[in-house]
Structure formats: C-alpha cells, structure tokens
Amino acid sequence: MHLSARFFIQLVFGVAATGAAFAAQAFDAAAWREDFAQARSELARAYANLDWVVSDRKVDLKALVARTEAELGRATSDKEAAQALKQFLNAFGDGHVRMLPPARAAAVVAQADSAPATASCRDLGFRARPDKPLDFAAAEQFEPLANDDAALLPAGVLKAGGRKLGVIRIGLFSEHNFPALCERELAKAAGCDRACQQRLFTRAGKELTRVLARQVTALKARNIDALVIDITGNGGGTNWAEAAARVVTGPGLLAPRVAFIKHPHWVRGLTARIDDIDRDLKRESLPAAQKAWLTAARTRLAAARERASEPCERAAIWDNRPVCPLAVAGTLHTVGLDADPAPLDFDGYEAEWVHNNLATYEAVSAWNGPLAVLVDGNTASAAELFAATLKDSGRATLIGSRSYGSGCGYTDGGIPITLKRSGVQLKVPDCVRLRADGSNEVAGIVPDIAIGWQRGDAAAARAALATAALADWATSNFKR
C-alpha cells in the first residue's frame, strides 16, 4: 500500500524568514532574475490556486511581475532579492504558499530522510505546539472536565443564555501535536522502522479519535444542551480533521470535492491509486460488491489520470492573457472517490485508502444535537476543512471571525520547487478544495455569527465575547 498517499498534509506555517539564510558569496543580480523566471514557469504549471488569484482576487499578474522585476533590479543583496520574491508570493493571499531559504529547505529534506530505527517521538515529529485557547475558565460560568483526556483535548461545561454548552478545545488537527499518544505506543516497541512509524502514526490517530468521542460522551453525561468546538487559532493538520468532524455530528456527513491539477505529480498519485486497485482485483476470493466498486473506481481514476496528463500551456497567464485551466474538478472528494463512501469492508485491502481514507480512524458519531464551531482569523487549512464541511452540510453554526484562507494543501508531500541559482524552495498547494457552492475554500470561511474581536484582546476578553455570542445563539436557535 502506498501509505504516503493517504494523507493531505495541511499544516500552515508563516512564510519563512529570509534574513541570514544565504551562503556568504557575492550577490548575483542576474541569478535572481533567472530564478524569478523559473519561479513563474513552475508556478504557472503547479500552483493550483493561480487561476483563483486572477479570477477572484483580481490580482494583475502582469503588473505584479513588473513590480517584482523592478524590486529585483534595485536589490543589492540576497536578503533584499529574497524579500522581493517573498512580496511577490504574498500578493497571492494564499496561506499555503511558502518560501524556504536554502538552509531551511535543506533541513526539511534531511529531517524527512532521517528516521532512525531507534527514533524518539520527538525525532518522529511528535511535539506539542503552544496553544492559546479562549479562556472560558476565567468566567464563573465555566466548569472544566477534570479527567485524563482533558490533558489532550480540554473540555468543560459553559452556562450561557440559560443553556448548558459543552465546550471542547482542539488546538491542532494533527496527530503529531499529541506526543503522549506516540509515547504510549512507542514504549511497546523495541525499535521502530519505517513501517512501525506508519503504524504508530495510525494508532495515535485512532486513539485521538477515541479521546474526542470520550470527551463528547463525558459532556453528554452532564446533560448539555449543545456542543461547541473551539478551533480558534487552529492552524490545520491532517485528515484527522475529517474524522473529528464525523465524531461531533450525526452519520452521513458529505465530504467536499477536491480538484486536482494537470501535472505529473497528480499523474503519479492517481497511478498509485490505480495500482493498488489492480492488486486487489487480482485477489483469488473477491466479494462481488467489492469487485464492482473497485472496477468502477478504476475506470473513474483512469479517466482522471487522462485529464491530469493533458498538456496545458500556461505561460501567458503572467501577461494577463487567457490560458487553459489548471484544476480539474468532479472526480475526487477529500475522503476518497465518493462524498459518502459506501459501507463496504475493505479492511486489509491495498485500496482501502482509495475507498475511504478515514477508515483507519474508526470515527463513530458521538453527538447528533445542536453544534457550534468557533473560528477566527488564525483558523486555517484542515481546520477550515472541518468548519466548512460542517457548515456546508447544515450541521453546525460557525461563530467568530473570517478564517485565515488556506484551503487544500499538499498531497503526497506536495510539489517542491527549488530555484536553481539561489537554492530557495517554494511550496504551493497542488489541489483545490471546493465548497458546496463551488467556491474555493482558500477564500476563507465566513462565520454565520460574527464576533467583534480586536487585535490585542486578552484570552479572557475574547472568551467573554464568545460567550455572549454563544448565549445569543443558544437562546435564539434551539430549544431544550
């Protein structure tokens, strides 16, 4: 099984700092101009949201290129030239567009290739990121749950609007943010090779799903009237975001569509899916229902691969001229081929992840009542997927402020673009996640109920405003 293909990696980080990141050598202005030309060529054929930048953000690419070339012409150092390139990328307004200076790019590659058999959880990338949740505990109307699971997913009961609201905090939708789960599993293994590391990651995700379900159950035991999930400041994560969404609402939640791009990267990704299907179709004993699904899925994926293979000349986009569209929509969804995978047992099959890439999480609904999700300007990437999926399906009310705007991230490791002369690496999203109305999720998620948070508000002040908004929602939109 091509395990690496199972996850859409969607963490959001700031554009990397550009200072003090280049080797001590003479500044070469011509080399930076060559790199900028290479960047435009690569972005035109690999950046999934470039058409959206033109159609929705109305960015004048021709003027942007001219402005960047002028800045490069005035640059007198690598730092200034890198800053000009950074400003060029920032103009796209896309949270998944990243720029890594040479030293950082090399470190990322080294880390990816360095997983020793005796790796610690930290070596494997498990580390808790600092979290700044809303401080509901500052109010007298909040009672935190004092259980073991609260160390991973804090929860409590908030009284607002005459109702009892169960609140669960999810600071990041990533198994790697919970090193305690890794340590429990790693302690059972004498060593941990690549296969073991994948199993460990899978088990951590499965246990995290159970933790969330247990916290929901614990809150239900307190006779809550509604459930609230706080994902303010949540920068994204992995497919676990979709597993979590299925825990906090009833069955039948539909997954959003994903558009892929016309690029060899996606040809390889679709081929990996087809190859796994072909292995399963060679099984000696294959139930009729599974065989029918695999056969139909292969046909759909082969057609998608043909689309991904189509030639698409796009250099003219930088001159504001029409070009062929890069993204192809309609074949895939975030959880697999279908918005709601058929209840077929593919456990142990090579193509289990093709049918339903959430299967290993074993997510089961633990709540089917009123649901609110708290979002803000730092809610990004997979956290936006969580919020948008629930909102577009009519399962949740979103409360807060417009989300960051990241959308779909990088599949199978993404498409790294290394500029030949400077060594700078660009990372851009290679997929598009589509809302129910067909719009691109990268535009950000607008909440149903706005909260007037201000920059610099303390956590307790933000929580007080959130409590007021939740009280209005609770009294106006549902009954006991």
C-alpha positions, 0 to 999 in steps of 0.5 A: 500500500502506498501509505504516503498517499493517504494523507493531505498534509495541511499544516500552515506555517508563516512564510519563512524568514529570509534574513541570514539564510544565504551562503556568504558569496557575492550577490548575483543580480542576474541569478535572481532574475533567472530564478524569478523566471523559473519561479513563474514557469513552475508556478504557472504549471503547479500552483493550483490556486493561480487561476483563483488569484486572477479570477477572484482576487483580481490580482494583475499578474502582469503588473505584479511581475513588473513590480517584482522585476523592478524590486529585483533590479534595485536589490543589492543583496540576497536578503533584499532579492529574497524579500522581493520574491517573498512580496511577490508570493504574498500578493497571492493571499494564499496561506499555503504558499511558502518560501524556504531559504536554502538552509531551511529547505535543506533541513526539511529534506534531511529531517524527512530522510532521517528516521532512525530505527531507534527514533524518539517521538520527538525525532518522529515529529511528535511535539506539542505546539503552544496553544492559546485557547479562549479562556472560558475558565476565567468566567464563573460560568465555566466548569472544566472536565477534570479527567485524563483526556482533558490533558489532550483535548480540554473540555468543560461545561459553559452556562450561557443564555440559560443553556448548558454548552459543552465546550471542547478545545482542539488546538491542532488537527494533527496527530503529531501535536499529541506526543503522549499518544506516540509515547504510549505506543512507542514504549511497546516497541523495541525499535521502530522502522519505517513501517512501525512509524506508519503504524504508530502514526495510525494508532495515535490517530485512532486513539485521538479519535477515541479521546474526542468521542470520550470527551463528547460522551463525558459532556453528554453525561452532564446533560448539555444542551449543545456542543461547541468546538473551539478551533480558534487559532487552529492552524490545520493538520491532517485528515484527522480533521475529517474524522473529528468532524464525523465524531461531533455530528450525526452519520452521513456527513458529505465530504467536499470535492477536491480538484486536482491539477494537470501535472505529473505529480497528480499523474503519479498519485492517481497511478498509485491509486490505480495500482493498488486497485489492480492488486486487489482485483487480482485477489483469488476470493473477491466479494462481488460488491467489492469487485464492482466498486473497485472496477468502477473506481478504476475506470473513474481514476483512469479517466482522471489520470487522462485529464491530469496528463493533458498538456496545458500551456500556461505561460501567458497567464503572467501577461494577463492573457487567457490560458487553459485551466489548471484544476480539474474538478468532479472526480475526487472528494477529500475522503476518497472517490465518493462524498459518502463512501459506501459501507463496504469492508475493505479492511486489509485491502491495498485500496482501502485508502482509495475507498475511504481514507478515514477508515483507519480512524474508526470515527463513530458519531458521538453527538447528533444535537445542536453544534457550534464551531468557533473560528477566527482569523488564525483558523486555517487549512484542515481546520477550515476543512472541518468548519466548512464541511460542517457548515456546508452540510447544515450541521453546525453554526460557525461563530467568530471571525473570517478564517485565515484562507488556506484551503487544500494543501499538499498531497503526497508531500506536495510539489517542491520547487527549488530555484536553481541559482539561489537554492530557495524552495517554494511550496504551493498547494497542488489541489483545490478544495471546493465548497458546496457552492463551488467556491474555493475554500482558500477564500476563507470561511465566513462565520454565520455569527460574527464576533467583534474581536480586536487585535490585542484582546486578552484570552479572557476578553475574547472568551467573554465575547464568545460567550455572549455570542454563544448565549445569543445563539443558544437562546435564539436557535434551539430549544431544550 
